[in-house]
């Protein structure tokens, strides 16, 4: 079941079906992934344990509503460590950071809680592993994305960034050089397939992670959207325009010839999109809370009677552990009786 920022289950109440009602099909899965849930929980628990303010380097996840709610609780979001007062509790965002940022925080003695998604950390470790074995590293990802910048800054060696098949052709690396690749977690198997094929064609000694290492949440959400788009006249993706995975969901809709729009919330719904539309597909990026999906449904109800259906799909049960400092203390067993 999808939950709000406070963990409360959110239910969707639809009207009685009618032949004239606009159908809204909800993708499954959608919205928060385990890495995002963990990152937000780290900020919330830090505020509870240490009190406000706590400082977060970069937006904890790419969603304005999430950030603003945490700001109201006392989180302060900054882009540089020099904006953080000495001794203040510091949190690194889910996207991960370069080793130089970690070193700077350590040098200043800042108490740090790392909210980096464990799957992003896994990419960091894979990159270091390949480099330690003498391979030239190629990163498949988007320039300027904070996760990409963090990965490049974690590896400790030159990294060649590629986004397209054409980028592979421009790499200044010998065809027989030992190389390896890793991928940005917000790219799916489908997103990277052609680039990986181009790498295999070009390099005779290539290694890379198993398909199973691709971020499960990215793949699940994209697969659900592909299924959804076969049944709808319009696709609405709830998410931030900064969010790589949300933008990709919209792109998939367009690739499947479905009019597709990325909206932050119901306030961005354009009634012109709904002309002659009988079935709307609705999904959300991995950093968009379910409350915003409900907000879009309510916005649709301002223009038509709405009948809501949830698609069947993958039920995600993965949970990531919190840092040791924030885990609830285990109950202590009573001492055995002396009797």
C-alpha positions as CSV (number, residue, x, y, z in Angstrom):
1,X,0.0,0.0,0.0
2,X,1.2,3.5,-0.8
3,X,1.9,5.9,2.1
4,X,2.2,9.6,2.8
5,X,5.2,11.3,4.1
6,X,4.1,10.6,7.7
7,X,3.7,6.8,6.9
8,X,-0.1,6.9,7.0
9,X,-1.8,4.6,4.5
10,X,-3.6,6.6,1.8
11,X,-6.8,5.1,0.3
12,X,-8.4,6.2,-3.0
13,X,-12.2,6.5,-2.9
14,X,-13.7,6.3,-6.3
15,X,-17.3,7.1,-7.3
16,X,-19.7,4.5,-8.4
17,X,-18.8,3.4,-12.0
18,X,-20.8,5.0,-14.7
19,X,-20.6,4.7,-18.5
20,X,-19.8,8.4,-18.9
21,X,-17.1,8.6,-16.2
22,X,-13.5,9.3,-17.1
23,X,-11.4,6.2,-16.1
24,X,-8.2,6.8,-14.2
25,X,-5.8,3.8,-14.2
26,X,-3.2,3.9,-11.5
27,X,0.2,2.3,-12.3
28,X,1.5,-0.3,-9.9
29,X,4.1,0.3,-8.6
30,X,4.4,4.0,-8.5
31,X,5.8,6.7,-6.2
32,X,8.3,6.3,-3.4
33,X,11.0,3.6,-3.7
34,X,12.8,2.1,-0.6
35,X,15.8,4.4,-1.1
36,X,13.5,7.5,-0.9
37,X,11.6,6.2,2.0
38,X,14.9,5.6,3.9
39,X,16.2,9.1,3.0
40,X,13.1,10.9,4.2
41,X,13.0,8.8,7.4
42,X,16.6,9.7,8.1
43,X,15.7,13.4,8.1
44,X,12.6,12.9,10.1
45,X,14.3,10.8,12.8
46,X,17.3,13.2,12.9
47,X,14.9,16.0,13.7
48,X,13.2,13.9,16.4
49,X,16.5,12.8,18.0
50,X,18.7,15.9,17.6
51,X,16.1,18.7,17.2
52,X,15.9,21.4,14.6
53,X,17.7,22.5,12.6
54,X,19.4,19.7,10.8
55,X,21.3,20.5,7.6
56,X,20.9,18.5,4.4
57,X,23.4,18.9,1.6
58,X,21.3,19.1,-1.7
59,X,17.6,18.3,-1.8
60,X,17.1,15.0,0.0
61,X,15.2,13.8,-3.0
62,X,14.0,15.7,-6.1
63,X,10.5,16.7,-5.0
64,X,9.6,20.2,-4.0
65,X,6.6,19.1,-1.8
66,X,8.8,16.7,0.1
67,X,11.5,19.3,0.7
68,X,9.0,22.0,1.8
69,X,7.4,19.6,4.3
70,X,10.8,18.8,5.8
71,X,11.7,22.5,5.9
72,X,8.6,23.2,7.9
73,X,9.8,20.6,10.4
74,X,13.2,22.3,10.7
75,X,15.4,20.8,8.0
76,X,17.7,23.3,6.2
77,X,18.8,22.4,2.6
78,X,22.1,23.7,1.4
79,X,24.3,23.1,-1.6
80,X,27.7,23.6,0.0
81,X,29.2,22.5,3.3
82,X,30.4,26.0,4.1
83,X,26.8,26.9,4.6
84,X,26.6,24.5,7.6
85,X,27.5,25.8,11.0
86,X,30.2,24.0,12.9
87,X,28.9,21.1,14.9
88,X,25.5,21.0,13.1
89,X,24.0,17.6,12.2
90,X,24.6,17.1,8.5
91,X,22.8,14.7,6.2
92,X,23.9,13.7,2.7
93,X,21.1,13.3,0.2
94,X,19.9,10.0,-1.4
95,X,21.9,10.8,-4.6
96,X,25.3,10.3,-2.9
97,X,28.3,12.6,-2.7
98,X,31.9,12.7,-3.9
99,X,34.6,11.5,-1.5
100,X,35.9,15.1,-1.4
101,X,32.6,16.1,0.3
102,X,33.0,13.3,2.9
103,X,36.6,14.3,3.5
104,X,35.6,18.0,4.0
105,X,32.9,17.1,6.4
106,X,35.3,14.9,8.4
107,X,37.9,17.6,8.5
108,X,35.4,20.0,10.0
109,X,34.2,17.4,12.5
110,X,30.6,17.6,11.3
111,X,28.4,14.8,12.6
112,X,27.2,13.2,9.4
113,X,24.3,10.9,8.6
114,X,24.5,9.4,5.1
115,X,21.1,9.0,3.3
116,X,22.7,7.8,0.1
117,X,20.5,5.1,-1.4
118,X,22.1,1.7,-0.8
119,X,21.8,1.0,-4.5
120,X,23.8,4.1,-5.3
121,X,26.4,3.1,-2.8
122,X,26.6,-0.3,-4.6
123,X,27.4,1.5,-7.8
124,X,30.2,3.4,-6.1
125,X,31.6,0.1,-4.8
126,X,31.4,-1.5,-8.2
127,X,33.2,1.4,-9.8
128,X,36.0,1.2,-7.2
129,X,36.2,-2.5,-7.6
130,X,36.8,-2.3,-11.4
131,X,39.3,0.6,-11.1
132,X,41.2,-1.3,-8.4
133,X,41.7,-4.2,-10.9
134,X,43.2,-1.9,-13.5
135,X,40.1,-1.3,-15.7
136,X,39.2,2.0,-17.3
137,X,35.7,3.0,-16.0
138,X,32.8,4.1,-18.1
139,X,29.7,5.5,-16.4
140,X,26.4,5.4,-18.3
141,X,24.4,8.4,-17.1
142,X,23.4,12.0,-17.5
143,X,25.9,14.8,-17.1
144,X,25.2,17.2,-14.2
145,X,22.9,14.8,-12.3
146,X,23.9,14.8,-8.6
147,X,24.2,11.0,-8.5
148,X,26.5,11.0,-11.5
149,X,28.7,13.7,-9.9
150,X,28.8,11.7,-6.7
151,X,29.8,8.5,-8.4
152,X,32.5,10.2,-10.4
153,X,33.8,11.7,-7.2
154,X,33.8,8.4,-5.4
155,X,35.8,6.3,-7.8
156,X,39.2,7.9,-7.3
157,X,40.2,7.6,-10.9
158,X,39.2,9.1,-14.3
159,X,35.7,8.2,-15.4
160,X,34.4,8.4,-18.9
161,X,30.7,9.5,-19.0
162,X,28.4,8.4,-21.8
163,X,24.7,8.9,-22.4
164,X,24.2,7.7,-25.9
165,X,25.5,5.2,-28.5
166,X,27.2,8.2,-30.3
167,X,29.0,9.0,-27.0
168,X,30.5,5.5,-27.1
169,X,31.9,6.1,-30.6
170,X,33.7,9.2,-29.4
171,X,35.5,7.6,-26.4
172,X,39.2,8.0,-26.6
173,X,40.0,4.5,-25.4
174,X,41.8,1.7,-27.2
175,X,39.5,-1.1,-28.4
176,X,41.6,-3.8,-26.6
177,X,42.0,-1.8,-23.3
178,X,40.5,-3.5,-20.2
179,X,37.3,-1.5,-19.5
180,X,34.2,-1.7,-17.3
181,X,31.0,0.1,-17.0
182,X,28.5,1.1,-14.3
183,X,25.2,2.9,-14.7
184,X,23.2,5.6,-13.0
185,X,20.5,4.0,-10.9
186,X,17.7,6.0,-12.4
187,X,18.3,4.3,-15.7
188,X,16.6,1.0,-16.4
189,X,17.7,-2.1,-18.4
190,X,15.7,-0.7,-21.4
191,X,17.4,2.7,-21.1
192,X,20.9,1.3,-21.1
193,X,20.5,-1.7,-23.4
194,X,21.7,0.1,-26.7
195,X,24.6,1.8,-25.0
196,X,25.8,-1.4,-23.4
197,X,25.5,-3.2,-26.8
198,X,27.6,-0.5,-28.3
199,X,30.3,-0.9,-25.6
200,X,30.4,-4.6,-26.2
201,X,30.8,-4.1,-29.9
202,X,33.6,-1.7,-29.4
203,X,35.7,-3.2,-26.6
204,X,37.1,-6.7,-26.6
205,X,37.7,-6.8,-22.8
206,X,34.6,-5.4,-21.2
207,X,33.0,-6.1,-17.8
208,X,29.9,-4.7,-16.1
209,X,27.3,-5.5,-13.5
210,X,24.7,-8.1,-13.8
211,X,21.3,-7.0,-15.0
212,X,20.0,-7.9,-11.6
213,X,22.1,-5.0,-10.2
214,X,20.0,-2.4,-12.1
215,X,17.8,-0.4,-9.7
216,X,14.6,-2.5,-9.2
217,X,12.4,0.5,-8.6
218,X,13.4,2.2,-11.9
219,X,12.7,-1.0,-13.9
220,X,9.4,-1.7,-12.2
221,X,8.0,1.8,-12.7
222,X,9.0,1.9,-16.3
223,X,7.6,-1.6,-17.0
224,X,4.3,-0.5,-15.3
225,X,4.1,2.6,-17.5
226,X,4.6,0.6,-20.7
227,X,1.7,-1.7,-19.7
228,X,-0.4,1.3,-18.7
229,X,0.2,3.2,-22.0
230,X,-1.4,0.4,-24.0
231,X,-4.7,1.2,-22.4
232,X,-4.9,5.0,-22.0
233,X,-5.5,8.1,-24.0
234,X,-3.4,10.3,-21.8
235,X,-0.5,9.7,-19.4
236,X,0.1,12.0,-16.4
237,X,3.4,11.5,-14.4
238,X,3.5,13.1,-11.0
239,X,7.0,14.2,-10.1
240,X,9.6,17.0,-10.2
241,X,11.0,18.3,-13.4
242,X,14.4,17.8,-11.8
243,X,13.8,14.1,-11.4
244,X,15.5,11.9,-13.9
245,X,13.3,8.9,-13.4
246,X,10.1,11.0,-13.6
247,X,11.2,12.6,-16.9
248,X,12.0,9.1,-18.2
249,X,8.4,7.9,-17.4
250,X,7.0,10.8,-19.4
251,X,9.4,10.0,-22.3
252,X,8.2,6.4,-22.4
253,X,4.6,7.5,-22.8
254,X,5.6,9.7,-25.7
255,X,7.6,6.9,-27.3
256,X,4.4,4.8,-27.1
257,X,2.5,7.6,-28.9
258,X,0.5,8.6,-25.9
259,X,0.2,12.3,-25.0
260,X,2.2,12.5,-21.8
261,X,2.9,15.3,-19.2
262,X,5.0,15.6,-16.1
263,X,3.2,17.6,-13.4
264,X,4.3,18.5,-9.9
265,X,0.7,18.3,-8.5
266,X,-2.9,18.8,-9.4
267,X,-2.4,22.5,-9.8
268,X,-0.4,22.0,-13.0
269,X,-3.2,20.0,-14.7
270,X,-4.2,21.7,-17.9
271,X,-7.9,21.1,-18.8
272,X,-7.1,21.3,-22.5
273,X,-5.3,17.9,-22.1
274,X,-8.5,16.2,-21.2
275,X,-10.5,17.0,-24.4
276,X,-11.9,13.8,-25.8
277,X,-9.9,11.7,-23.3
278,X,-11.8,8.8,-21.8
279,X,-9.0,7.0,-20.0
280,X,-6.1,8.6,-18.1
281,X,-3.0,6.8,-17.0
282,X,-1.5,8.1,-13.8
283,X,1.8,7.2,-12.2
284,X,4.4,8.9,-10.0
285,X,8.2,9.1,-10.0
286,X,10.2,7.4,-7.3
287,X,10.5,10.6,-5.2
288,X,6.8,11.7,-5.5
289,X,4.5,11.0,-2.4
290,X,1.1,9.3,-2.9
291,X,-0.6,12.5,-1.5
292,X,0.3,14.2,-4.8
293,X,-1.3,11.4,-6.8
294,X,-4.5,11.9,-4.8
295,X,-4.2,15.7,-5.5
296,X,-4.1,15.0,-9.2
297,X,-7.1,12.8,-9.0
298,X,-9.0,15.5,-7.2
299,X,-8.0,18.0,-9.9
300,X,-9.4,15.6,-12.5
301,X,-12.6,15.5,-10.6
302,X,-13.0,19.3,-11.1
303,X,-13.5,18.6,-14.8
304,X,-15.2,15.2,-15.0
305,X,-16.7,12.4,-13.1
306,X,-13.8,10.1,-12.3
307,X,-13.7,6.3,-11.9
308,X,-10.4,5.1,-10.4
309,X,-8.9,1.7,-10.9
310,X,-5.5,0.4,-9.7
311,X,-3.6,-1.8,-12.1
312,X,-2.2,-5.1,-10.9
313,X,1.6,-5.1,-10.7
314,X,4.7,-5.8,-8.7
315,X,4.3,-5.3,-5.0
316,X,7.5,-3.9,-3.7
317,X,8.5,-5.1,-0.2
318,X,12.2,-4.1,0.0
319,X,13.2,-2.0,2.9
320,X,16.6,-0.5,3.6
321,X,18.1,-0.3,7.1
322,X,18.6,3.1,8.7
323,X,22.0,4.2,10.0
324,X,23.0,2.8,13.4
325,X,22.6,6.2,15.1
326,X,18.9,6.3,14.2
327,X,17.7,2.8,14.7
328,X,15.3,2.3,17.6
329,X,17.0,0.7,20.6
330,X,16.4,-3.0,20.8
331,X,14.4,-4.0,24.0
332,X,16.7,-5.4,26.7
333,X,15.7,-8.8,28.0
334,X,15.2,-9.0,31.7
335,X,18.0,-10.6,33.8
336,X,17.3,-14.2,34.7
337,X,15.8,-14.6,38.2
338,X,18.3,-15.6,40.9
339,X,15.7,-18.0,42.4
